[in-house]
Amino acid sequence: MTYRVAVNGFGRIGRDYLRCVLERGLFDDGVDVVAVNDVWDAATLTHLLRYDSAFGRLNHEVETVDGGIVVNGRHIDLSRLSDFCDCGKPGRRGDVT
Ligand SMILES: NC(=O)c1ccc[n+]([C@@H]2O[C@H](COP(=O)([O-])OP(=O)(O)OC[C@H]3O[C@@H](n4cnc5c(N)ncnc54)[C@H](O)[C@@H]3O)[C@@H](O)[C@H]2O)c1
């Protein structure tokens, strides 16, 4: 079974979660991170995901495309909602937030 995951707050914990999913090979096997919500813009969040002063450069392709974040060719929807629970789009939130 694949879990569709939305990450609310893409700071230290949110980014480390995605990094952990990627580095354990779960991104292609069981954990599909479909959405990120944060108050920052896509370019800033992409930069912070790619370059990490504690863990080093991410060993995966990451870029900003159409206002979202593309990791290893897969688009992660980005929203900038202050209250993610009110986004009104259950699909965007995935199975787990
Ligand atoms: N890092 C830890 O070791 C630790 C331990 C226990 C608890 N916490 C708590 O967990 C939470 C996250 O910690 P962190 O270290 O990732 O913090 P962080 O400051 O690195 O990241 C928080 C992120 O949330 C974003 N944000 C702020 N308001 C938001 C909103 N309304 N909606 C969506 N995103 C929003 C910020 O832009 C930032 O990217 C905090 O509440 C923190 O107190 C952290």
The ligand as a Tripos MOL2 file, in Angstrom:
@<TRIPOS>MOLECULE
LIG
   44    48     1     0     0
SMALL
NO_CHARGES

@<TRIPOS>ATOM
      1 N1         12.7540   20.7130   15.8310 N.am      1 LIG1
      2 C1         12.5040   20.0710   16.9870 C.2       1 LIG1
      3 O1         13.3810   19.3730   17.5300 O.2       1 LIG1
      4 C2         11.1510   20.1680   17.6490 C.ar      1 LIG1
      5 C3         10.9080   19.3950   18.7780 C.ar      1 LIG1
      6 C4          9.6540   19.4240   19.3760 C.ar      1 LIG1
      7 C5          8.6620   20.2330   18.8360 C.ar      1 LIG1
      8 N2          8.9190   20.9920   17.7430 N.ar      1 LIG1
      9 C6          7.8390   21.8030   17.2050 C.3       1 LIG1
     10 O2          7.4680   21.2960   15.9160 O.3       1 LIG1
     11 C7          7.1020   22.3980   15.0940 C.3       1 LIG1
     12 C8          7.9710   22.4310   13.8350 C.3       1 LIG1
     13 O3          9.3400   22.4730   14.2360 O.3       1 LIG1
     14 P1         10.4830   22.8260   13.1990 P.3       1 LIG1
     15 O4         11.7720   22.6000   13.9030 O.co2     1 LIG1
     16 O5         10.2380   22.1220   11.8980 O.co2     1 LIG1
     17 O6         10.2440   24.3840   13.0380 O.3       1 LIG1
     18 P2         10.7520   25.3590   11.8920 P.3       1 LIG1
     19 O7         10.6570   26.7330   12.4470 O.co2     1 LIG1
     20 O8         12.0530   24.8950   11.3170 O.co2     1 LIG1
     21 O9          9.6650   25.1900   10.7240 O.3       1 LIG1
     22 C9          8.3550   25.6340   10.8480 C.3       1 LIG1
     23 C10         7.8290   25.8550    9.4330 C.3       1 LIG1
     24 O10         6.4430   26.1210    9.4850 O.3       1 LIG1
     25 C11         6.1600   27.1720    8.5960 C.3       1 LIG1
     26 N3          4.9230   27.8090    9.0380 N.ar      1 LIG1
     27 C12         4.7360   28.8260    9.9210 C.ar      1 LIG1
     28 N4          3.4250   29.0950   10.0530 N.ar      1 LIG1
     29 C13         2.7620   28.2080    9.2560 C.ar      1 LIG1
     30 C14         1.3680   27.9890    8.9720 C.ar      1 LIG1
     31 N5          0.4020   28.7180    9.5450 N.pl3     1 LIG1
     32 N6          1.0540   27.0030    8.0850 N.ar      1 LIG1
     33 C15         2.0310   26.2450    7.5120 C.ar      1 LIG1
     34 N7          3.3610   26.4010    7.7580 N.ar      1 LIG1
     35 C16         3.7100   27.3870    8.6160 C.ar      1 LIG1
     36 C17         7.3660   28.0650    8.6530 C.3       1 LIG1
     37 O11         7.4600   28.8870    7.5020 O.3       1 LIG1
     38 C18         8.4980   27.0320    8.7190 C.3       1 LIG1
     39 O12         8.9380   26.6380    7.4330 O.3       1 LIG1
     40 C19         7.2430   23.6580   15.9310 C.3       1 LIG1
     41 O13         5.9970   23.9790   16.4680 O.3       1 LIG1
     42 C20         8.2120   23.2450   17.0020 C.3       1 LIG1
     43 O14         8.0320   24.0100   18.1730 O.3       1 LIG1
     44 C21        10.1320   20.9620   17.1330 C.ar      1 LIG1
@<TRIPOS>BOND
     1     1     2 1
     2     2     3 2
     3     2     4 1
     4     4     5 ar
     5     4    44 ar
     6     5     6 ar
     7     6     7 ar
     8     7     8 ar
     9     8     9 1
    10     8    44 ar
    11     9    10 1
    12     9    42 1
    13    10    11 1
    14    11    12 1
    15    11    40 1
    16    12    13 1
    17    13    14 1
    18    14    15 2
    19    14    16 1
    20    14    17 1
    21    17    18 1
    22    18    19 2
    23    18    20 1
    24    18    21 1
    25    21    22 1
    26    22    23 1
    27    23    24 1
    28    23    38 1
    29    24    25 1
    30    25    26 1
    31    25    36 1
    32    26    27 ar
    33    26    35 ar
    34    27    28 ar
    35    28    29 ar
    36    29    30 ar
    37    29    35 ar
    38    30    31 1
    39    30    32 ar
    40    32    33 ar
    41    33    34 ar
    42    34    35 ar
    43    36    37 1
    44    36    38 1
    45    38    39 1
    46    40    41 1
    47    40    42 1
    48    42    43 1
@<TRIPOS>SUBSTRUCTURE
     1 LIG1         1 GROUP 0 **** ****
